[in-house]
């Protein structure tokens, strides 16, 4: 079973496996970006990454740690999938960022992987994030969106 998500600026439909059974690796994310026709560029500077909507370009900061690279790439792909284009309205930009974080978290963390990590490490966010290969921010975003989720330890 897959979910179809329409890419806003080009109308390309992207199929993404459901989050319950699948967490995307960094290689999967690069392949997804390529399949969407996105160009990946590298930059130096402060921002971890950004997405240029009209050019279809994701720029990633050189030297990111593996979890930062994976999470930043997923976040920027989420902007592309959603067709996000920053505007002059702060609340709208915050909403776009939150939505991109939620989609990125769903691409990176499966329910099964989270349950295993929590069983191994208990309710310790830093250890769970490290186990899952994500940043604490993405982990906490996922946890917030799955607030009623409880690990069943049999």
Backbone as a chain_set.jsonl record, in Angstrom:
{"seq": "XXXXXXXXXXXXXXXXXXXXXXXXXXXXXXXXXXXXXXXXXXXXXXXXXXXXXXXXXXXXXXXXXXXXXXXXXXXXXXXXXXXXXXXXXXXXXXXXXXXXXXXXXXXXXXXXXXXXXXXXXXXXXXXXXXXXXXXXXXXXXXXXXXXXXXXXXX", "coords": {"N": [[0.845, -1.18, 0.0], [0.612, 2.207, -0.849], [0.994, 5.758, -0.419], [-0.198, 8.425, -2.325], [1.243, 11.429, -3.139], [0.864, 14.611, -4.287], [3.1, 16.589, -6.039], [3.44, 19.958, -5.708], [4.4, 22.148, -7.521], [4.85, 21.009, -10.016], [3.02, 19.07, -10.472], [3.69, 16.411, -10.484], [3.173, 13.129, -9.41], [4.068, 11.587, -6.468], [4.872, 8.528, -5.076], [4.819, 7.244, -1.878], [5.795, 4.897, 0.482], [3.694, 3.712, 3.201], [4.084, 5.107, 6.491], [3.94, 3.335, 8.597], [5.228, 0.937, 8.025], [7.758, 1.587, 7.035], [10.804, 3.313, 6.938], [12.619, 5.899, 5.572], [15.89, 5.78, 4.239], [18.947, 7.735, 3.991], [19.966, 7.35, 1.418], [17.605, 6.46, 0.151], [16.164, 8.852, 0.265], [17.7, 10.585, -1.346], [17.32, 9.25, -3.763], [14.539, 9.533, -4.027], [14.361, 12.336, -4.279], [15.697, 12.637, -6.716], [13.95, 11.18, -8.379], [11.816, 12.866, -8.346], [12.688, 14.883, -9.875], [14.214, 16.827, -8.712], [16.981, 18.962, -8.12], [20.029, 18.606, -6.425], [22.053, 20.666, -4.53], [25.03, 21.974, -2.961], [26.046, 23.972, -0.188], [27.894, 26.419, 1.753], [27.681, 27.898, 4.964], [25.148, 29.219, 7.192], [22.449, 28.119, 7.231], [20.986, 24.877, 7.419], [19.749, 23.734, 5.27], [17.847, 24.483, 2.31], [15.009, 25.031, 0.191], [14.408, 25.793, -3.135], [11.697, 26.738, -4.646], [10.753, 27.515, -7.303], [12.881, 26.832, -8.93], [13.227, 24.183, -8.427], [15.191, 23.153, -6.71], [17.146, 21.789, -4.138], [19.191, 22.836, -1.566], [21.896, 21.88, 0.381], [23.765, 22.138, 3.39], [27.249, 21.826, 3.434], [29.108, 19.317, 5.179], [27.301, 18.426, 7.124], [26.224, 16.387, 9.877], [25.467, 12.848, 9.773], [22.767, 12.265, 10.813], [21.727, 14.918, 10.743], [21.95, 15.544, 8.004], [20.231, 13.615, 6.849], [17.761, 14.305, 8.07], [17.479, 17.008, 7.314], [17.448, 16.821, 4.507], [15.098, 15.268, 4.182], [13.242, 17.095, 5.237], [13.44, 19.245, 3.4], [12.681, 17.95, 1.033], [10.077, 17.453, 1.759], [9.048, 20.07, 1.693], [9.178, 20.401, -1.079], [7.414, 18.391, -1.991], [5.053, 19.364, -0.934], [4.867, 21.717, -2.315], [5.684, 24.132, -1.283], [6.302, 27.601, -0.941], [8.059, 30.184, 0.261], [6.694, 33.12, 1.863], [5.694, 36.548, 2.59], [4.368, 36.467, 4.957], [4.566, 35.793, 8.253], [3.254, 33.895, 9.953], [2.276, 32.097, 8.095], [4.608, 31.076, 6.974], [5.704, 29.82, 9.248], [3.787, 27.85, 9.584], [4.17, 26.368, 7.223], [6.763, 25.413, 7.733], [6.32, 23.798, 9.998], [4.564, 21.875, 8.921], [6.279, 20.727, 7.024], [8.178, 19.622, 8.743], [6.569, 17.692, 10.031], [5.883, 15.975, 7.876], [8.455, 15.18, 7.114], [9.259, 13.82, 9.451], [7.463, 11.691, 9.353], [8.388, 10.377, 7.133], [10.822, 9.445, 7.981], [10.682, 7.963, 10.359], [9.431, 4.971, 11.409], [6.605, 3.359, 12.925], [7.185, 0.844, 13.979], [10.028, 0.882, 14.153], [10.367, 3.002, 15.953], [9.093, 1.928, 18.229], [10.787, -0.257, 18.818], [13.167, 1.138, 19.394], [12.39, 2.599, 21.649], [11.839, 0.538, 23.425], [14.418, -0.498, 23.717], [15.842, 1.723, 24.789], [14.265, 3.034, 26.624], [12.25, 5.854, 27.751], [13.991, 7.943, 26.629], [14.805, 10.648, 24.953], [17.221, 11.529, 23.558], [18.742, 9.166, 23.253], [16.931, 7.558, 21.857], [16.612, 9.064, 19.501], [19.236, 8.928, 18.505], [19.434, 6.16, 18.068], [17.541, 5.89, 16.021], [18.652, 7.43, 14.06], [18.057, 10.126, 13.652], [17.452, 13.663, 14.213], [16.913, 15.223, 17.437], [14.901, 17.092, 17.255], [13.316, 16.268, 15.036], [12.561, 13.763, 16.016], [11.052, 14.555, 18.295], [9.036, 15.951, 17.012], [7.798, 13.84, 15.645], [6.984, 12.32, 17.876], [5.137, 14.075, 19.053], [3.161, 14.087, 17.095], [2.275, 11.541, 17.339], [1.08, 11.197, 19.799], [-0.715, 9.574, 21.26], [0.364, 7.137, 21.015], [1.496, 4.061, 22.277], [4.008, 1.98, 23.483], [3.944, -1.452, 23.337], [5.123, -3.77, 25.432], [5.89, -6.952, 25.292]], "CA": [[0.0, 0.0, 0.0], [1.37, 3.452, -0.885], [0.237, 7.001, -0.429], [0.189, 9.294, -3.43], [1.326, 12.824, -2.739], [1.096, 15.399, -5.489], [4.098, 17.643, -5.927], [2.713, 21.163, -6.061], [4.771, 23.021, -8.619], [4.877, 20.379, -11.329], [1.938, 18.125, -10.597], [4.198, 15.052, -10.483], [2.683, 12.356, -8.273], [5.128, 10.827, -5.819], [4.345, 7.467, -4.223], [5.632, 7.024, -0.699], [5.235, 3.819, 1.296], [3.131, 4.193, 4.455], [5.072, 5.222, 7.555], [3.853, 2.241, 9.55], [6.138, -0.148, 7.669], [8.891, 2.007, 6.228], [11.531, 4.542, 7.256], [13.516, 6.135, 4.445], [17.309, 6.036, 4.498], [19.482, 8.882, 3.244], [20.004, 6.945, -0.001], [16.219, 6.497, -0.334], [15.774, 10.254, 0.107], [18.35, 11.1, -2.558], [16.63, 8.629, -4.905], [13.239, 10.188, -4.137], [14.588, 13.681, -4.84], [16.007, 12.456, -8.147], [12.74, 10.753, -9.095], [10.94, 14.033, -8.414], [13.302, 15.872, -10.755], [14.854, 17.873, -7.923], [18.43, 19.051, -8.212], [20.654, 18.791, -5.119], [23.258, 21.482, -4.535], [25.674, 22.078, -1.656], [26.465, 25.327, 0.15], [28.466, 26.648, 3.08], [26.931, 28.965, 5.61], [24.405, 28.899, 8.402], [21.256, 27.273, 7.073], [21.252, 23.463, 7.143], [19.257, 23.473, 3.931], [16.702, 25.248, 1.846], [14.382, 24.572, -1.044], [14.021, 26.842, -4.08], [10.499, 26.193, -5.274], [10.626, 27.75, -8.745], [13.976, 26.171, -9.633], [13.249, 22.756, -8.104], [16.532, 22.888, -6.182], [17.392, 21.681, -2.701], [20.577, 23.113, -1.233], [22.252, 21.325, 1.681], [25.044, 22.648, 3.885], [28.358, 20.875, 3.467], [29.606, 18.96, 6.495], [26.268, 18.036, 8.085], [26.325, 15.036, 10.415], [24.536, 11.948, 9.089], [21.362, 12.526, 11.17], [21.321, 16.247, 10.252], [21.783, 15.454, 6.555], [19.008, 12.841, 6.588], [16.581, 15.075, 8.487], [17.378, 18.218, 6.493], [17.019, 16.409, 3.169], [13.679, 14.898, 4.271], [12.482, 18.329, 5.443], [13.402, 20.005, 2.148], [11.834, 17.182, 0.116], [8.7, 17.7, 2.199], [8.655, 21.359, 1.101], [8.956, 20.191, -2.508], [6.182, 17.621, -2.15], [3.929, 20.244, -0.603], [4.845, 22.892, -3.191], [5.857, 25.313, -0.436], [7.026, 28.751, -1.454], [8.005, 31.178, 1.343], [6.0, 34.37, 1.571], [5.961, 37.626, 3.546], [3.507, 36.297, 6.129], [5.316, 34.964, 9.2], [2.488, 32.74, 10.437], [2.178, 31.125, 6.995], [5.912, 30.422, 6.886], [5.804, 28.902, 10.391], [2.908, 26.711, 9.292], [4.863, 25.561, 6.213], [7.879, 24.733, 8.392], [5.762, 22.746, 10.853], [4.054, 20.825, 8.042], [7.443, 20.041, 6.45], [8.727, 18.79, 9.818], [5.679, 16.541, 10.232], [6.049, 15.046, 6.764], [9.806, 14.623, 7.224], [9.249, 12.836, 10.54], [6.732, 10.499, 8.91], [9.235, 9.682, 6.158], [12.051, 8.961, 8.605], [10.475, 7.137, 11.549], [8.285, 4.068, 11.351], [6.079, 2.994, 14.241], [7.936, -0.321, 14.45], [11.381, 1.3, 14.535], [10.253, 3.789, 17.176], [8.778, 1.021, 19.338], [12.011, -0.98, 19.147], [14.119, 2.069, 20.013], [11.924, 2.935, 22.993], [12.041, -0.653, 24.257], [15.856, -0.584, 23.995], [16.413, 2.875, 25.491], [13.327, 3.69, 27.524], [11.771, 7.155, 27.259], [15.129, 8.866, 26.617], [14.801, 11.179, 23.584], [18.53, 11.57, 22.891], [19.123, 7.803, 22.88], [16.003, 7.104, 20.813], [16.978, 9.78, 18.268], [20.481, 8.342, 17.995], [19.1, 4.822, 17.564], [16.777, 6.028, 14.785], [19.419, 8.198, 13.08], [17.38, 11.397, 13.396], [17.697, 14.702, 15.208], [15.897, 15.276, 18.5], [13.775, 17.902, 16.777], [12.446, 15.412, 14.216], [11.989, 12.769, 16.928], [10.011, 15.195, 19.105], [7.924, 16.224, 16.095], [7.108, 12.556, 15.454], [6.33, 11.96, 19.133], [3.975, 14.946, 19.211], [2.107, 13.67, 16.165], [1.857, 10.202, 17.747], [0.941, 11.359, 21.245], [-1.464, 8.473, 21.855], [1.089, 5.898, 20.729], [2.08, 3.412, 23.444], [4.775, 0.784, 23.183], [3.494, -2.672, 24.018], [6.285, -4.59, 25.733], [5.371, -8.285, 25.584]], "C": [[0.888, 1.24, 0.0], [0.423, 4.629, -0.789], [0.701, 7.786, -1.64], [0.156, 10.726, -2.922], [1.641, 13.614, -4.002], [2.105, 16.494, -5.207], [3.495, 18.906, -6.51], [3.132, 21.866, -7.329], [4.769, 22.349, -9.967], [3.72, 19.416, -11.557], [2.382, 16.675, -10.652], [3.667, 14.336, -9.243], [3.819, 11.485, -7.756], [4.481, 9.779, -4.934], [5.322, 7.199, -3.092], [5.0, 5.907, 0.109], [4.685, 4.362, 2.61], [4.164, 4.16, 5.571], [5.028, 4.058, 8.521], [4.905, 1.179, 9.269], [7.463, 0.305, 7.075], [9.488, 3.312, 6.752], [12.581, 4.728, 6.172], [14.944, 6.407, 4.923], [17.735, 7.288, 3.735], [19.536, 8.553, 1.756], [18.605, 6.956, -0.607], [15.78, 7.93, -0.616], [16.417, 10.872, -1.131], [17.679, 10.52, -3.806], [15.257, 9.256, -5.112], [13.383, 11.572, -4.759], [14.868, 13.59, -6.341], [14.757, 12.085, -8.933], [11.733, 11.892, -9.237], [11.492, 15.105, -9.338], [13.952, 17.013, -10.004], [16.363, 17.817, -8.104], [18.967, 19.308, -6.799], [21.929, 19.593, -5.312], [23.792, 21.54, -3.106], [26.12, 23.513, -1.434], [27.203, 25.331, 1.49], [27.684, 27.804, 3.678], [26.111, 28.44, 6.76], [23.272, 27.908, 8.202], [21.66, 25.831, 6.757], [20.819, 23.101, 5.729], [18.141, 24.416, 3.574], [16.25, 24.715, 0.49], [13.981, 25.778, -1.869], [12.891, 26.291, -4.932], [10.519, 26.323, -6.795], [11.734, 27.086, -9.564], [13.981, 24.664, -9.418], [14.597, 22.315, -7.567], [16.49, 22.807, -4.664], [18.868, 21.947, -2.492], [20.818, 22.639, 0.198], [23.619, 21.858, 2.105], [26.079, 21.53, 3.909], [28.718, 20.573, 4.921], [28.557, 18.614, 7.529], [26.551, 16.631, 8.61], [25.307, 14.159, 9.69], [23.083, 12.181, 9.501], [20.868, 13.893, 10.671], [21.085, 16.227, 8.751], [20.473, 14.747, 6.223], [17.764, 13.654, 6.907], [16.386, 16.329, 7.644], [16.89, 17.873, 5.093], [15.535, 16.031, 3.182], [12.802, 16.139, 4.423], [12.35, 19.119, 4.135], [12.591, 19.272, 1.078], [10.369, 17.389, 0.481], [8.198, 19.042, 1.664], [8.338, 21.181, -0.387], [7.659, 19.439, -2.758], [4.965, 18.51, -1.936], [3.822, 21.454, -1.538], [5.004, 24.192, -2.419], [6.717, 26.366, -1.114], [6.941, 29.833, -0.39], [7.343, 32.48, 0.901], [6.34, 35.405, 2.643], [5.148, 37.509, 4.825], [4.156, 35.301, 7.085], [4.545, 33.729, 9.645], [2.368, 31.666, 9.357], [3.495, 30.365, 6.836], [6.117, 29.447, 8.042], [4.966, 27.653, 10.157], [3.543, 25.79, 8.248], [6.001, 24.767, 6.841], [7.38, 23.577, 9.255], [5.258, 21.58, 10.003], [5.21, 20.035, 7.412], [8.104, 19.149, 7.497], [7.884, 17.537, 10.03], [5.829, 15.508, 9.118], [7.427, 14.4, 6.813], [9.854, 13.539, 8.303], [8.548, 11.554, 10.105], [7.517, 9.712, 7.863], [10.391, 8.947, 6.831], [11.856, 7.966, 9.747], [9.24, 6.27, 11.347], [7.85, 3.741, 12.777], [6.891, 1.833, 14.813], [9.335, 0.057, 14.921], [11.351, 2.107, 15.831], [10.005, 2.869, 18.377], [10.018, 0.253, 19.772], [13.009, -0.083, 19.874], [13.686, 2.422, 21.437], [12.06, 1.737, 23.937], [13.513, -0.768, 24.652], [16.352, 0.495, 24.953], [15.489, 3.523, 26.507], [12.928, 5.042, 26.955], [12.867, 8.229, 27.294], [15.291, 9.416, 25.208], [16.156, 11.159, 22.879], [18.942, 10.18, 22.418], [18.221, 7.257, 21.782], [16.356, 7.757, 19.481], [18.245, 9.192, 17.666], [20.228, 6.967, 17.395], [18.419, 4.896, 16.2], [17.524, 6.81, 13.701], [18.751, 9.497, 12.684], [17.792, 12.417, 14.46], [16.621, 14.633, 16.294], [14.678, 16.06, 18.042], [12.801, 17.045, 15.963], [11.806, 14.337, 15.085], [10.837, 13.378, 17.726], [8.808, 15.586, 18.258], [7.111, 14.952, 15.882], [6.346, 12.171, 16.719], [5.067, 12.794, 19.353], [2.831, 14.506, 18.311], [1.569, 12.276, 16.48], [1.637, 10.156, 19.263], [0.225, 10.186, 21.921], [-0.806, 7.118, 21.64], [1.691, 5.348, 22.013], [2.799, 2.145, 23.004], [4.223, -0.363, 24.008], [4.71, -3.567, 24.198], [5.794, -5.966, 26.176], [6.45, -9.177, 26.113]], "O": [[1.834, 1.311, 0.785], [-0.777, 4.516, -1.041], [1.895, 7.802, -1.942], [-0.837, 11.175, -2.349], [2.6, 13.298, -4.706], [1.967, 17.24, -4.238], [3.086, 18.928, -7.671], [2.274, 22.162, -8.161], [4.693, 23.034, -10.987], [3.464, 18.995, -12.685], [1.552, 15.787, -10.847], [3.712, 14.887, -8.143], [4.448, 10.743, -8.511], [3.622, 10.111, -4.117], [6.506, 6.957, -3.323], [3.804, 5.951, 0.397], [5.17, 5.386, 3.092], [5.027, 3.282, 5.594], [6.016, 3.815, 9.215], [5.426, 0.576, 10.207], [8.24, -0.544, 6.639], [8.773, 4.288, 6.98], [13.35, 3.809, 5.887], [15.171, 7.154, 5.875], [16.973, 7.829, 2.934], [19.188, 9.39, 0.923], [18.422, 7.402, -1.74], [15.108, 8.195, -1.613], [15.761, 11.598, -1.878], [17.493, 11.228, -4.795], [14.85, 9.488, -6.251], [12.624, 11.939, -5.655], [14.338, 14.372, -7.131], [14.526, 12.608, -10.023], [10.898, 11.882, -10.142], [10.842, 16.126, -9.564], [14.22, 18.064, -10.588], [16.943, 16.739, -8.227], [18.422, 20.133, -6.065], [22.775, 19.254, -6.14], [23.086, 21.195, -2.158], [26.525, 24.195, -2.375], [27.139, 24.368, 2.254], [27.09, 28.598, 2.949], [26.351, 27.336, 7.25], [23.164, 26.94, 8.955], [22.551, 25.588, 5.943], [21.442, 22.268, 5.072], [17.561, 25.07, 4.44], [16.994, 24.056, -0.236], [13.302, 26.68, -1.378], [13.111, 25.476, -5.828], [10.322, 25.334, -7.5], [11.552, 26.808, -10.749], [14.663, 23.939, -10.142], [15.094, 21.244, -7.915], [15.882, 23.644, -3.996], [19.709, 21.35, -3.164], [20.05, 22.953, 1.108], [24.519, 22.009, 1.278], [25.796, 20.419, 4.359], [28.646, 21.447, 5.785], [28.882, 18.514, 8.712], [27.058, 15.782, 7.877], [24.384, 14.675, 9.059], [22.224, 12.287, 8.625], [19.726, 14.015, 10.228], [20.124, 16.827, 8.269], [19.695, 15.233, 5.403], [16.822, 13.694, 6.115], [15.257, 16.676, 7.297], [16.018, 18.552, 4.551], [14.792, 16.431, 2.286], [11.74, 16.227, 3.808], [11.267, 19.603, 3.808], [11.887, 19.911, 0.296], [9.516, 17.488, -0.402], [7.052, 19.144, 1.228], [7.361, 21.733, -0.894], [6.887, 19.809, -3.643], [3.977, 18.421, -2.664], [2.799, 22.138, -1.55], [4.516, 25.236, -2.85], [7.717, 26.063, -1.765], [5.855, 30.361, -0.149], [7.419, 32.882, -0.26], [7.183, 35.156, 3.504], [5.238, 38.378, 5.692], [4.283, 34.118, 6.772], [5.109, 32.637, 9.712], [2.358, 30.472, 9.659], [3.497, 29.158, 6.593], [6.649, 28.356, 7.837], [5.379, 26.541, 10.487], [3.464, 24.568, 8.372], [6.19, 23.591, 6.527], [7.965, 22.493, 9.239], [5.504, 20.421, 10.336], [5.127, 18.814, 7.281], [8.542, 18.043, 7.181], [8.425, 16.444, 10.192], [5.894, 14.308, 9.383], [7.554, 13.199, 6.577], [10.424, 12.469, 8.089], [8.988, 10.457, 10.448], [7.325, 8.504, 7.727], [10.882, 7.945, 6.311], [12.77, 7.207, 10.067], [8.138, 6.78, 11.14], [8.641, 3.839, 13.715], [7.243, 1.838, 15.993], [9.779, -0.399, 15.975], [12.2, 1.925, 16.702], [10.641, 3.022, 19.42], [10.275, 0.123, 20.968], [13.624, -0.5, 20.855], [14.525, 2.53, 22.33], [12.363, 1.908, 25.118], [13.822, -1.098, 25.797], [17.179, 0.225, 25.824], [15.888, 4.469, 27.185], [13.233, 5.345, 25.802], [12.698, 9.283, 27.907], [15.85, 8.739, 24.346], [16.224, 10.801, 21.704], [19.438, 10.03, 21.302], [18.691, 6.57, 20.876], [16.395, 7.086, 18.45], [18.322, 8.982, 16.456], [20.751, 6.648, 16.327], [18.681, 4.071, 15.325], [17.082, 6.851, 12.553], [18.852, 9.933, 11.538], [18.401, 12.069, 15.472], [15.553, 14.055, 16.088], [13.55, 15.727, 18.403], [11.592, 17.099, 16.186], [10.627, 14.029, 14.912], [9.765, 12.781, 17.82], [7.676, 15.554, 18.741], [5.881, 14.98, 15.932], [5.193, 11.744, 16.645], [4.043, 12.269, 19.792], [1.668, 14.545, 18.713], [0.532, 11.875, 15.954], [1.981, 9.17, 19.915], [0.548, 9.851, 23.06], [-1.346, 6.083, 22.03], [2.33, 6.087, 22.761], [2.258, 1.34, 22.246], [4.058, -0.253, 25.223], [5.265, -4.067, 23.22], [5.334, -6.129, 27.306], [6.195, -10.343, 26.414]]}, "num_chains": 1, "name": "protein.A"}
